[in-house]
């Protein structure tokens, strides 16, 4: 938060669509899951593991008491990102949100959309649904 005079400015965590036009409409880099950023992070963790090895460990997830190598953290992040597209026991995929057609209708069940970004809390796809460029990075993670 930043205050100046009678004005208060803040950048909040917003897990999905932006709540401000500050960055040109619905642009929101403060909470959602963006595949290009995550792919770069995973690649960096893999490279750092190559340098530091198995002796260097970090707590993952934070405050869990579970310690992992950087390679294991990269694998865990990859698993989580891939899980956005994989059906659960009921056939629901997190990326499809609450739309039941994608889980139950045989005409929609196998339609997996590559959204621009994903809701940071639920994994629901947000933005454009035809981002087969950068969201296709998920194939590297599978």
C-alpha positions, 0 to 999 in steps of 0.5 A, a space after each residue: 500500500 502507498 498513501 499520498 495525500 488523501 489517496 491510497 494506492 495498493 496492489 492486491 492479490 487477485 486470483 482471476 480477472 483483474 479488478 482494475 483497468 490500471 494495466 490496460 483492461 483485464 491484464 492481471 499479473 498479480 495472482 493468476 497462473 501464467 504458463 510462460 512465467 511458470 515454465 521459466 521458473 521450472 527451468 530455472 529450478 532444474 538448472 539450479 539443481 544441476 549446480 547445487 545438487 541434492 544437498 540443497 533443499 527448500 521447504 515445499 510447500 511453504 510452512 509444510 515441514 516437507 523439504 525437497 531438492 530443487 529438482 523435486 520442487 520443479 517436478 511438483 510445480 510441473 505436476 500441479 500445472 499439468 493437473 489443471 488439464 487432467 480429469 479428476 474422478 468425476 471427469 472434471 478438469 480444473 481448467 474448465 471451471 464449473 461448466 458441467 458440459 466438459 465433464 458429462 457431455 460426450 460431445 464436450 468431454 474431450 475438448 480441452 481449451 488452452 486458456 491465456 491464464 488460469 485462476 490462481 485459486 481454482 485453476 479455472 481458465 481465464 482470458 482467451 481460450 485459444 492460447 495454443 502457443 504459450 499454454 502448450 508449454 504444458 506438454 513439456 511438463 507432462 
